[in-house]
Every structure is written in structure tokens, then in C-alpha cells.
Amino acid sequence: RASSQRREMFKDIVQSFRNLSDLELLRDVPTRWSSTLLMIERALYLCQARNL
């Protein structure tokens, strides 16, 4: 049923927020070129999760 599917989706969203509590924004490190990419990817991920 639709209500059980929605309930399951809600549980998944709540669980993803619990996992986000350990995540923080990353800082850019000028000596590591990949840190800029990682910083942007983390910011986008956290922004998407917040908008759920």
C-alpha cells in the first residue's frame, strides 16, 4: 500500500539524517587540488539532504 511505502521512505530519510550528523563541511586545502572537489561535493550532498 501507498501508506506503507511512504512510511518506509520516511524511515530511510530519518536514517540518512542520522548519518549526516557526523558529516561537516570540508575546508579547501591549497596544497591538495582534490580538496576543492571534495569540498564542493560534500556541500552539494548536505544541501540536497537538507532540502528533503
N, C-alpha and C positions, 0 to 999 in steps of 0.2 A: 504494500500500500504506500501511497504517497507520504502519509504522515510518518511511517517508519523510516522511509528514505530520508526525509527531512531531519528526523531525529538523529539518524546515523551521520548525516552530513554535518549537523551541528556539533556532534561529539568530535568529529575529525577537526573541525575548526577550533574548538576549545583546546584540543590536544596540541594543535600547531601553535597556538598562542602560549601554551605552557612551555613548549620547546623554544619559543622566541625569547623567553625571559632571560635566557643565558646569552643571547646574542646582543652585541653592541655594535655601534657604527665603528668602522675601521678608519684608521688615520693613514693619510698618504705619507710615504717614506721616500724622499727624493732619490735615495741610492738604490731603490728597488723599483724598476719600471713596472712590474706586475702589481704593485700595491695600489696604483691608481685604478686599475681594472677591478681588483678585488674590492676596493672601497666603493666603487660605483655599483658593482653587482650586489653587494650587501645592502646598500642604501635602497636600491630598487626592490629587493626582496622584502625588506622590512616595510617599505611603503605599501607594497601590494598587500601584505598581510594585515596591515593596519586598516586598509580600505575594505576588508571583507565584512 
